[in-house]
Amino acid sequence: MKFRCVENTRVDERIFFGTHESGLKIYVIPKKEFSKSYAIYGTEYGSLHREFIPLGDTEKVVLPDGVAHFLEHKLFEEEDGTDAFNRFAETGASANAFTSFNITAYLFTCTDRFYDNLDILLDFVNKPYFTEKNIAKEQGIIGQEIKMYEDDPNWRVYFNALTAMYHNNPVKIDIAGSVESIAKITPELLYKCTDTFYNPSNMRLVCVGDVEPEKVAEFVDKHIPKDRVSGEVVKFEVAEPKERVQEYIEQKLSVSSPIFNIAFKETETGVCGEELLKREIETDILLEVLFGNSSSAYSEMYEKGIIDGSFEVDCEFEKEYGFTLIGGESKVPKEVYEKVLSVIKDAKEKGIDEKAVKRAKKLLIGDNLRKFNNVEAVGVEFIKDFMKNINYLDYTETVEKITMEDIMNRLNTHFDTENAVLSVVKPLEEE
Amino acid sequence: MALIKDKICEGVNLYYIPADHFKTNRISIRFHLPAERENITKISLLTQVLKRGTEKYKDMKEISEKCDDLYGASVGAGTSRMGDRIMVGISESMVADRFLSERILPEAIDMLKQVVFFPYLENGVFKKEYVKQEKENLRTYINGIINDKKSYANLRCNQIMFEGDPFGISAYGYIEDIDGITPENLYEEYQRIISECPADIFISGSYSKEDIELVKKEFGFMKPRKAEDIQTALARPEDIKTEKRVTEEMQVTQSKLAMGFRIGVDPIGEEIYDLTVFNCLFGGSPFSKLFMNVREKMSLAYYVYSSLDRMKSIMQISSGIEAENYEKALEGIFGQLEEVKKGNFTEEDLEASKRYIATSFNASKDSLVALERNYLRQLVCGKEEEIEEFLDNINKVRKEDVCAVAHKVKLDTIYFLKGEGK
């Protein structure tokens, strides 16, 4: 296989990428001066992918909630009864994994013996081993993980916002599932998922650090047969109405004061690549200009005492879904919600300050540069973006290309004040 | 990578950590104070008031606009603890000039200087509204500690274990002390801190000779002060009078267990290496005794781990469990501690721990914040040791050393935040 190099001299970063004969896409970002090296090996499979046709089958399978995440835990287990953590213990690497809405990824950080670690990573992820017994054991551990999240007010306020936004999109389902849903998991089911989603053409490998692309390819050759080529995975997308489910949702938990998320649902989904990156940046600029620390609305609300330092803005855009979240702690979430809506209506009428846009762009360019300080963050950011067909190295240039007109368009399409959601977690004793 | 030492004046050190593989530079200033109950709430409030406005940038909006203009320079301020001392720290991270089409370092340094030394004043004291609003925010913040049940349980355990000790003082301050704070007495405390408390300025990243001179010039107005050392009293097992067990109930699904142990090992003595290896092997890694047994074999928890405060010499164990599994979890944890004491672990476990420690210490070279914290800890402890030297000493630790140090670990407090389960 051959690697191609793309460079961005302004940020002083380069990336090698190539496609292995098996279909696996490989990316190497050299960072020789760093102590750490990092690899992340992921599949485009997460909690969203509940319905699919297993490779070689003709009939659709509908998975119980939480399978992708359960599978992530179980892949660490090896046939001889040990687990992959023990193998990383031999090399001193620190290994981990995560499952999100659309990715399951396995990763390690090391300061030594990178290729030995890569060897382990590629080996254990490609060798699933599931039994009734090891599944039962995991149900106890994940049961505790689920309960930990049930008590986490920030997680709850977030998922409740998703529930209020989405009718059908599985993004509203908790990634770990529930104690009841994971009880339905069988070895056969897990094998169906690995056979389908853990095939090379559905996966990506990103390596960051003191790493040679050709050497990475050698290890991939060792673990993944070149002829293990498989067809495209047949996934099903659920039709999602543009409208929100409900405007307001609340839950009571043992917290000291109310926590809120205000959400805006993206209704034009199905976009990827540069278009998606542009959409993300335009939204980030708008969020900075309208609600960032240097905005008038932020100062006004802060000085009035209805928000505090916990106030945050964020957006997430994927092919299958997208949303903006504005959240924090407040004694009067409804007042913050009204203010946010009125700021948006105002901006739509009166337009946006061009100077503020310029400042926001500088801020984003600085934040982007900052990310390259962190070997792990680079790995995670790149793998997520590659799955969306975005080249992260294009970031700065994309920011600069965005015009005032783009931003106003974005404001008018995404920030629909008639389709917003307010999610609140209230203290138990409050009425 | 070695620390370059310089001085602004008596009691004010300047340290430079050269590291040119980062996209950013960093500057921070830290004032050292003994942890004392009577001042802590004011100190905690102070860091928040300083971020509200300066002489040049009179409110948060103006500060933020300037920071955005400096490509998102970020200024942070807060209190932190190191042993029995509290540090008031204000730091800033900014993109290095070589990645930009303009030079921002001088203005970024000026920003930090503004925030620390030239606060926005009215009638010679802090602005009334700023103090009032930040008092309210601090109240919300302290009340909100309970929202994160895991860190709340760990904090409660520490409070119970160190009641009446400087180490038990909350660095965030106390609700009941907020009302008594006025713009006048807060300003008085501020003046005392910036003019009398020993201070360290750290710069890290890529600074040229001229840049360093600029820093020295910019902070050259700081007055000499006594470079007093603040000692930390080690937590010794012999100080345990009775084991404390406290259970509190709360309407939560998962119960949290927090356990505190006293060890009494000198952070600059020879045994510190043994202790570091012990912790990794016992509960500080994903192949540790706690993880492999209490989580993987007994299936009792999603998280169960131990961590050390090497300066105070304590170990804390933290876990989330079902309320009904309380006794089982304790049995599992103590059982594993006994196993380590008896030496029921392999040479491979020992070597794996050393490698794991090496990875995490070497990894700290990739973060300016971590580098700064490492050096600061060494300076505070009074023993300088490069990472390589430290790891050489870790490599010398033998199995019997781990067993010996395991015998020094003595339980002081078990705190249990009991939920209802579901």
HADDOCK unambig.tbl for C-alpha pairs under 7 A between the chains (distance, minus, plus):
assign (segid A and resid 10 and name CA) (segid B and resid 99 and name CA) 6.42 0.50 0.50
assign (segid A and resid 11 and name CA) (segid B and resid 99 and name CA) 6.33 0.50 0.50
assign (segid A and resid 33 and name CA) (segid B and resid 21 and name CA) 6.18 0.50 0.50
assign (segid A and resid 34 and name CA) (segid B and resid 366 and name CA) 6.05 0.50 0.50
assign (segid A and resid 35 and name CA) (segid B and resid 362 and name CA) 6.42 0.50 0.50
assign (segid A and resid 35 and name CA) (segid B and resid 363 and name CA) 6.00 0.50 0.50
assign (segid A and resid 35 and name CA) (segid B and resid 365 and name CA) 6.57 0.50 0.50
assign (segid A and resid 35 and name CA) (segid B and resid 366 and name CA) 6.28 0.50 0.50
assign (segid A and resid 36 and name CA) (segid B and resid 363 and name CA) 5.69 0.50 0.50
assign (segid A and resid 85 and name CA) (segid B and resid 286 and name CA) 6.49 0.50 0.50
assign (segid A and resid 85 and name CA) (segid B and resid 287 and name CA) 6.29 0.50 0.50
assign (segid A and resid 86 and name CA) (segid B and resid 287 and name CA) 6.04 0.50 0.50
assign (segid A and resid 89 and name CA) (segid B and resid 287 and name CA) 6.84 0.50 0.50
assign (segid A and resid 89 and name CA) (segid B and resid 352 and name CA) 5.07 0.50 0.50
assign (segid A and resid 90 and name CA) (segid B and resid 352 and name CA) 5.64 0.50 0.50
assign (segid A and resid 91 and name CA) (segid B and resid 355 and name CA) 6.96 0.50 0.50
assign (segid A and resid 92 and name CA) (segid B and resid 352 and name CA) 6.20 0.50 0.50
assign (segid A and resid 92 and name CA) (segid B and resid 355 and name CA) 4.38 0.50 0.50
assign (segid A and resid 92 and name CA) (segid B and resid 356 and name CA) 4.55 0.50 0.50
assign (segid A and resid 92 and name CA) (segid B and resid 359 and name CA) 6.26 0.50 0.50
assign (segid A and resid 93 and name CA) (segid B and resid 356 and name CA) 6.52 0.50 0.50
assign (segid A and resid 93 and name CA) (segid B and resid 359 and name CA) 6.59 0.50 0.50
assign (segid A and resid 110 and name CA) (segid B and resid 359 and name CA) 6.07 0.50 0.50
assign (segid A and resid 111 and name CA) (segid B and resid 359 and name CA) 5.49 0.50 0.50
assign (segid A and resid 111 and name CA) (segid B and resid 362 and name CA) 6.55 0.50 0.50
assign (segid A and resid 111 and name CA) (segid B and resid 363 and name CA) 6.64 0.50 0.50
assign (segid A and resid 137 and name CA) (segid B and resid 299 and name CA) 6.19 0.50 0.50
assign (segid A and resid 140 and name CA) (segid B and resid 299 and name CA) 5.46 0.50 0.50
assign (segid A and resid 140 and name CA) (segid B and resid 300 and name CA) 6.80 0.50 0.50
assign (segid A and resid 141 and name CA) (segid B and resid 295 and name CA) 6.86 0.50 0.50
assign (segid A and resid 141 and name CA) (segid B and resid 299 and name CA) 5.37 0.50 0.50
assign (segid A and resid 141 and name CA) (segid B and resid 300 and name CA) 6.54 0.50 0.50
assign (segid A and resid 141 and name CA) (segid B and resid 301 and name CA) 5.63 0.50 0.50
assign (segid A and resid 141 and name CA) (segid B and resid 302 and name CA) 5.02 0.50 0.50
assign (segid A and resid 142 and name CA) (segid B and resid 302 and name CA) 6.57 0.50 0.50
assign (segid A and resid 144 and name CA) (segid B and resid 301 and name CA) 5.88 0.50 0.50
assign (segid A and resid 144 and name CA) (segid B and resid 302 and name CA) 5.47 0.50 0.50
assign (segid A and resid 144 and name CA) (segid B and resid 321 and name CA) 6.74 0.50 0.50
assign (segid A and resid 145 and name CA) (segid B and resid 302 and name CA) 5.37 0.50 0.50
assign (segid A and resid 147 and name CA) (segid B and resid 253 and name CA) 6.03 0.50 0.50
assign (segid A and resid 147 and name CA) (segid B and resid 254 and name CA) 5.71 0.50 0.50
assign (segid A and resid 148 and name CA) (segid B and resid 254 and name CA) 5.91 0.50 0.50
assign (segid A and resid 150 and name CA) (segid B and resid 253 and name CA) 6.96 0.50 0.50
assign (segid A and resid 151 and name CA) (segid B and resid 252 and name CA) 6.03 0.50 0.50
assign (segid A and resid 151 and name CA) (segid B and resid 253 and name CA) 6.21 0.50 0.50
assign (segid A and resid 152 and name CA) (segid B and resid 148 and name CA) 6.91 0.50 0.50
assign (segid A and resid 254 and name CA) (segid B and resid 251 and name CA) 6.34 0.50 0.50
assign (segid A and resid 254 and name CA) (segid B and resid 252 and name CA) 6.92 0.50 0.50
assign (segid A and resid 255 and name CA) (segid B and resid 146 and name CA) 6.76 0.50 0.50
assign (segid A and resid 255 and name CA) (segid B and resid 147 and name CA) 5.00 0.50 0.50
assign (segid A and resid 256 and name CA) (segid B and resid 143 and name CA) 5.88 0.50 0.50
assign (segid A and resid 256 and name CA) (segid B and resid 144 and name CA) 5.31 0.50 0.50
assign (segid A and resid 256 and name CA) (segid B and resid 146 and name CA) 6.96 0.50 0.50
assign (segid A and resid 256 and name CA) (segid B and resid 147 and name CA) 6.62 0.50 0.50
assign (segid A and resid 293 and name CA) (segid B and resid 61 and name CA) 6.67 0.50 0.50
assign (segid A and resid 293 and name CA) (segid B and resid 64 and name CA) 5.94 0.50 0.50
assign (segid A and resid 294 and name CA) (segid B and resid 61 and name CA) 4.59 0.50 0.50
assign (segid A and resid 294 and name CA) (segid B and resid 64 and name CA) 4.79 0.50 0.50
assign (segid A and resid 294 and name CA) (segid B and resid 65 and name CA) 5.20 0.50 0.50
assign (segid A and resid 295 and name CA) (segid B and resid 61 and name CA) 6.73 0.50 0.50
assign (segid A and resid 299 and name CA) (segid B and resid 61 and name CA) 6.36 0.50 0.50
assign (segid A and resid 305 and name CA) (segid B and resid 133 and name CA) 6.75 0.50 0.50
assign (segid A and resid 308 and name CA) (segid B and resid 137 and name CA) 6.47 0.50 0.50
assign (segid A and resid 359 and name CA) (segid B and resid 68 and name CA) 5.60 0.50 0.50
assign (segid A and resid 359 and name CA) (segid B and resid 69 and name CA) 5.47 0.50 0.50
assign (segid A and resid 360 and name CA) (segid B and resid 68 and name CA) 6.60 0.50 0.50
assign (segid A and resid 362 and name CA) (segid B and resid 68 and name CA) 6.48 0.50 0.50
assign (segid A and resid 362 and name CA) (segid B and resid 69 and name CA) 6.35 0.50 0.50
assign (segid A and resid 362 and name CA) (segid B and resid 71 and name CA) 4.76 0.50 0.50
assign (segid A and resid 362 and name CA) (segid B and resid 72 and name CA) 6.93 0.50 0.50
assign (segid A and resid 363 and name CA) (segid B and resid 68 and name CA) 5.01 0.50 0.50
assign (segid A and resid 363 and name CA) (segid B and resid 71 and name CA) 4.57 0.50 0.50
assign (segid A and resid 363 and name CA) (segid B and resid 72 and name CA) 4.32 0.50 0.50
assign (segid A and resid 365 and name CA) (segid B and resid 71 and name CA) 6.71 0.50 0.50
assign (segid A and resid 366 and name CA) (segid B and resid 71 and name CA) 4.60 0.50 0.50
assign (segid A and resid 366 and name CA) (segid B and resid 72 and name CA) 5.55 0.50 0.50
assign (segid A and resid 366 and name CA) (segid B and resid 95 and name CA) 6.29 0.50 0.50
assign (segid A and resid 367 and name CA) (segid B and resid 72 and name CA) 6.52 0.50 0.50
assign (segid A and resid 369 and name CA) (segid B and resid 23 and name CA) 6.29 0.50 0.50
assign (segid A and resid 370 and name CA) (segid B and resid 23 and name CA) 6.00 0.50 0.50
assign (segid A and resid 370 and name CA) (segid B and resid 24 and name CA) 6.51 0.50 0.50
assign (segid A and resid 372 and name CA) (segid B and resid 23 and name CA) 6.96 0.50 0.50
assign (segid A and resid 373 and name CA) (segid B and resid 22 and name CA) 5.41 0.50 0.50
assign (segid A and resid 373 and name CA) (segid B and resid 23 and name CA) 6.08 0.50 0.50
